[in-house]
Amino acid sequence: MTTYNLLIDGKMVPGAMQMPVLNPATEDVVAQCPRASNEQLDAAVAAAKAAYPAWAATPLGERRKYIVQMADAIEANANELAHILTSEQGKPLTDATAEVMGMGGFFRYLASLDLPMKVIEDSGDRRVEAHRRPLGVVGCIIPWNYPLLILGFKLPPALLAGNTLVVKPAPTTPLSTLRFAELVQGILPKGVLNVITDANDLGDAMTKHPDIRKISFTGSTATGQKVMTSAAATLKRITLELGGNDASIVLDDVDPKKVAPGIFEGAFQNSGQVCLAIKRLYVHESVYDEICQELVAIANNTVVDDGTKQGTKLGPLQNKMQYEKVKGFLEDARKNGNVIAGGAAMDRPGYFIQPTIVRDIAEGTKLVDEEQFGPVLPVIKYSDHDDVIRRANATNYGLGASVWSSDTDRAHKVASQIEAGTVWINKHLDMAPHIPFGGAKQSGIGTEFAEEGLAEFTQLQIINAAR
């Protein structure tokens, strides 16, 4: 087996302990992973703190070059990183390769941004300037659904702004991040980037740490609430990208055959393990039966298998805990709805669940009211447009949503009434590094991507000088 190590103060070092990482398609051990101790977390934070003054003083143009060099390393090793990612996360190799290349693309775009000083006033009385300064040590906590891509959301803007980093990947998908750390070890000055791992036991210490000035977290709303509570003691800056129960509304004027493939992809990408995936599909009664039929046809023809096998469209769920959780949603669906495709775990090793379509189900059921984060889609009938907007908004979540219609202006009017950070029209999950991204309500705090996301990693400083 390949040996993996932590990155602390510019050196690849063993963990204080080890833990196994499983392949979710086989339940076999992929590798033994280092597991950091509290002392190693402290050492990583101390290294980042020591490296911070010199890194913050490095000209932005030089910091940009470092990030581009890391993008070069990612792309040069994309095949290796993708294979590691598939082995620990489960997604098809084509999707893993796209994730790695997407990570490189985020590095390149975000490295191209700038932090210009802005003159607010320049008069006979005063000159007022707005500057963006780095914060210090930033802690990044990464989930298991897109471990490399989401690292690409956070690392480039944090480093470009002049901060130093401590990164903690999820315990079930640490290997690709550790290999990335090894690839870039010789690029950055020591201590600028540190990568540690845990068994879900260092998050609290990280968010409470007095020398970490900001936490950037992606994960569930429940864990995000814990992060926010823990960070409050030191008034850390936080960016929280949390759960969603994204509603998708299909209007009565659609062509079911035309829109069904996009809806299916929006719901089932990464086996439904996407915070922004379609989690509730509201369909007008006039096209309800046809939409259900089209989705069933796609589901029944979707290849679910080991991600290393050619032709696989959907892999397993990433870990046993999520697998058992989704099986609970299937049980609820059988009780409270009509399962018309899938509906069961697959009788084989690994955490495989058939892509499942459930019709004749409504609010008040677990599958509709909660975030399933798996390949199970409830299709809910509606008749009144004002009523469906009310129902779509009747949730504590507000991450994303979509509206499907042959009339874009009509869809735009509906979209403007939905309480979500992103609303798509006639598509779903269209994201790019130049488009700001953030959640409403309990789906998050702060913004990622673009100039707005870069600003989240800075302290606004006003210099107000008398004339």
N, C-alpha and C positions, 0 to 999 in steps of 0.2 A: 504493500500500500504506500501511496505517496505520503511524505511527511509534511505536516503543516505546522506553522509557528505563528505566534503573535508578532506584531510590529510595535516595538516600544523604543523610543529614542533612537530611531534609525537602525535598530538591530532586530533581526528575526530571532525570537527567543521562545523556548518551550513554555507551555502553560504550567501553572502550579499543579494542575490536575489534567486528566483527559476525559473525554466523553465521546461516545460513538455517534456518528452521523449515518442515518439510514437512507437507503434508496426507496422512495415511496412506491415505486413500481414493483419492487420485489420484497421489501422489508428486510433486505440484507444490509449489512454494515458496509458503507462505502469507504469510510476511513475513520481513524481515531483523530479527534480534533482536540487541540489544546483548549483548556478551560482556565481562564484567568482567575486569580484570587483578588480579594479586596486590595491587597498590597500592590498587585500588578496594575490594578486600575489607578491607584494613587500614583504609581510610577509613571504611567502613561500621561496622566493629567500634569504631573510635575514636569515631564519632558515637554509637553505642549506649552506649558506656561513659560518655561525657560527659553523655548524657541520663539516665543511670540514677539518680543521687542525687535529682533533682527528681521523677522518675516514682515512685520507691520511696516518697518522702515524700508523694505525692499520696494523699489518703484513698481507701480501697477503694471507697467509694460513688461517687467521682468517676471512678475508673478504670472502674468498671462502666458509667457513662454513656457513656464514650468507645466501649466495645465495642458497646453497643447502637446508637450512632450508625453504627458500621461495618456492623452488621447491616442498618440502614435503607438504607445505600448499596448493599449487596449486593442486597437485594430490589428496590430501585428500578431497578437496572440488570441484573436477572436475564436478560432477553432477550438483551442484548448479550453478557454474559459467557458465556451458554450457546452462542451462535453461535461465539464465539472458541474455546470449549472443544471443540466438535465439530470445528472446522476443524483443530485441532492434535492432538487426542486420538483422534478417529475415532468415538466413541460416538454413538448416535442422539440427535437433538436433544431428544427427550422425556427421555432419561436424563440428558443434560447439564443440562437445566433442573431436573430433580429434584436433581442434584448441587449446583447453585447454591443452590437453596432449602434443601437440607439443610445446606449451609455456613452459611447465615443462621440456621437453627434451632439449630445447635451454638453459634454466637456468642451467641444469646439465652439458651439454657439455661445454658451454662457461665458467662456473665456474672452469672447469678443466684446462683451459689454464694457461700459465705462462708468466711472463715478465722478463726474465733473462737478467742480465747485459752481454753485449758482449764486448770482448776485441778486438779492432781493430788493435792495435799494442802494442807489449811489447818487446822493444829493449833496447840497451844500452843507447839510447838517450832519450826515452820517453815511457810512458805507456798511451795509449788512450783507454778510456772506453766509451761505449754507454749505457746510462741508459734511461728507459722509466718512466717519472714522470707524475703524474696526472695533469689535467688542472685546476680543481676547480669546480665551479657549472656548470652543464650541463643541458640544457633545451631539453626535448624530446617532439616532437609534433607528435601525433599518428592519423592516418586516420581511417575512419569508415568501411573499408572493412574487415580488420582482426585486430580488436582493441587489442586483447590479444596477439596474435602471434607476431605482430610487436612490442609490448612492450617487448616481450621476445627477440627480436633481439637487443634491445638497452639497456635495464636496466642492464642485467648481465655484459656485458663488461665495461659499464660505472662505475658501482660500483666496479668491480674487479680491475679496474685500479686505484681506490682510489678517484674518483670523487663523489660528492653528486648531487642529482637530483631534478629537478622540472619537473613533467610530466603533459602534457595537452592532454587529449583524445579529440576526435571529439565531437562536441555538440550533434550529433544524436546518438552516441554510448558510453556514459560515464559510464553507470551503472556497467558493468562488471569490468571496471578498478577501480571504487570507491569501489566495493566489494572486489576486490583483495587488495586494499590499506588497507582496514579494517582487512583483514585476516593476513596481514604481519605487521601491526602496532606495535605489541609487539615484533617482531623479531629484527628489526633494531634499532640502537640508534636513538634517536629523531633528526629530522632534516635531516637525511641522504636521506630519500625519502619523497617528498612532491607531492601531487596530487591536482591540481586545475582544474576547468572546466570553460568554457566560452560559449558565443553564437557567436563565430567567431569574438570576439572583443578584445581579449587579445594577439593575436599572434604577432602583431606589437610591443606592449610594451615588450613582452617577448624577441623578437629577438633584440630589441634595448637596452635591460636592461644592464647597465654597469657592473653589478656583475655576469652576466652569461658569461662564457668563451667559450662555444660551444653550437651550436644548431644542434641536430640530427632530421631531418625532413623527413617524408614520406608523399607524396601527389602529387598533380598535378604539372606539369611543370610551369604553370602560377603562382601558389602560391609559388613554389620554387624560381622563379625569384624574387618575392617580399621578400621572406626570405633572399635571398642573398643580395639584395639591402639594406634591413634594417640592416642586420648584418655587413655591410661594415663600418658603422660609428665607430664601436669599433673593427674592424678587428677580429671578432669572428672566431674561427674555425667552419666549417660547414661540415656536411655530408648530402647530398641531394639525396634521392631515389625518382625519379620522374616518370612521365608518360612514356608510351611506345605505339608504334603502331607496335607491334611485327609481323614480317612476318614469315610465315611458307611455305617452298617450298617442294612440292611433286614431286619427279622425276618420270620419265616415266617407271621405273621398279618395282613399288610397287605392292603389292596385295591389292586392294582397301578394301576388306572385313577385312583384317588384320590390316590396319593402321587407318581406319576410327574411331574406338572407341577411340583410343588415341588422334587423332586430335580433336574429339568432346569434350573430357574431357579437353584438353588443351585450348579450346576456351570458353567453357561454365561453367567451374568450378566457383562456387560462383556466378552463373548467369552472368558470364563474367566480374565480378567486381574484376579483378585481374590485377595489373599493368603489369604483365608478360604474360598475357593470349595471345593466338593467336588472333590477330586482323585483319590480312590479310592473306588469304590462297591462295597461288599461286599453281596451279595444271597444269601439262603438259597436252596438248590437247589430247594425246592418252589415258589418264585415267580420263579425266575431267568428262565425263558423269557418269561414274561408281562411282567416289568419291562423286559427288553430290547426286546420288541415295542413297548411303550408309548413308550419313549424314542426308538426309531427313528421312530415316527410323528410325534412332536413335532419331532425334528431335521429330518426331511424337509419339514416344513411351516413351518420357521422362515425368515423372510426375512432374508437377509444382503446388505447393500448399503451404499451411501454413507449416512452418518448424517443427511444433510440431506434425504433422500427420505422422504416420508410412508410409514408402514408398515414401515420398517426395524426389525427386532428386534435384530440383531447387526451391529456395524460391523466394520472391519478390525482386525487387530492394530496396536498403536500405532506400532511402529518396525520397521525392516528386520532389526535384530539379533534381536529376539524372533520375528519371522516366520520367519527361517532356523532358529532354535532349534526352533520348533514343527514345522517341516517334518521335522526330524530325529526328533522323537517320532513323527510319522506313519510314517516309514520303519521305525522300531522296531516300531510297532503292526502293520504289514503282515507283518513277519517273525515276530512272536511271538504274534499274536492274530488274531482274526477280525473284520475291519472290516465292520460291518453298516449303518453310515450315514456319509456323508461320506467322509473319508479322503484328501482332496487339497486342495491350494491351488487357488483359482479362477483361471481363465484370463482375467485382466483386469488393468488397472493397479491398483495398491494392494496392501495386505498382507492380502488376504482368504483365509481358510481356512474350508472347510465345517465346520459342527458335526459332530463325529465321535464315534461310539459304537463301542467295541471290546469284544467279548466273548471268552470262552475265552482269557483271559490271566491271568497270576499273578505273584507276587513273583519277583524275580530278573530282571525286564525293566526297561528304562529308564523306560517309561511308568508303571509302578506304583511303582518305587522312588524316582523323582525328581519334582520339582515341575515340571509342564509349563507352567503359567501361560498356557494357551491353550484353545481350544475342542475339546479331545480328552478323552473320559472313558473310562477302563477300568472294565469291569463284571466283578467277580471273584466266582466262585461259592464258597460255603462250606456246610458241613453241620452243624458243631458250634459252639455259641455260645461256649464257653470258648476254643475255638481261634480264632474270629474276633476276639475281644477281644485275644488275644495277637498276632495278625497286624496288627491295627489299631495296636497300640502299638509294633510293631517298626520304629521310625523315629526319627531324631534330631529330627524336628519334633514340635511339640505346640501348634499355634495353635488350631485349632477342630476340631469333629467334630459328627456328628449321628446320631441313632438314630430309626428309623421303625417304628412299631408301632401296632396298634389297642388295645393295652393300655398305658396310660401308666405304670402302676406297674412293669410288666415292663421297659419302655424305660428307666425311671429307674434300675433296678438295673444295666442295661448301661452307661448313661451315667456312672454313678459310678465305673466301672472304667476309663474311657478317660483316658489321660494327655494332657490338652489344657486350655488356658486357658478355653475356652468349649465347652460341649457343648449342642447344641439337641436338642429332642425334637419330631419331626413338623414340623420346619421347618429352615431353614438361612439364614444371613446376616441374621438379625434383630438389628440393632444400634441403640442409642439413646444419647444423651449422658448419661443418668442411670445407665447400666449399665456398670460397670467392664469394661475390656477389656485383656487382656494374654496373652502366650504362655508356654507351658511349654517346657522343654528348649531346643533351639537355635532356637526360634521367637521368642525375644525376652527382654528384661529390662525390668522395670518395668510400670507400668500407665498406661493412658490412659482418659479420660472420668471423669465423676462426681467426687466428693470425693477419691477415691483418686488420680485423675489430676492433679487440682489440686495435691495435696500433693507430687507429683513435681517440681513447679517451685519448691519452697520448701526452706529449711533449717530443720530443727527446732531451736529454741533453748529450753533449759530455764533458767528463772530460779528459783533456790533461795535464799530469803531466811530468815535467822534471825529468830526472834521476840524 
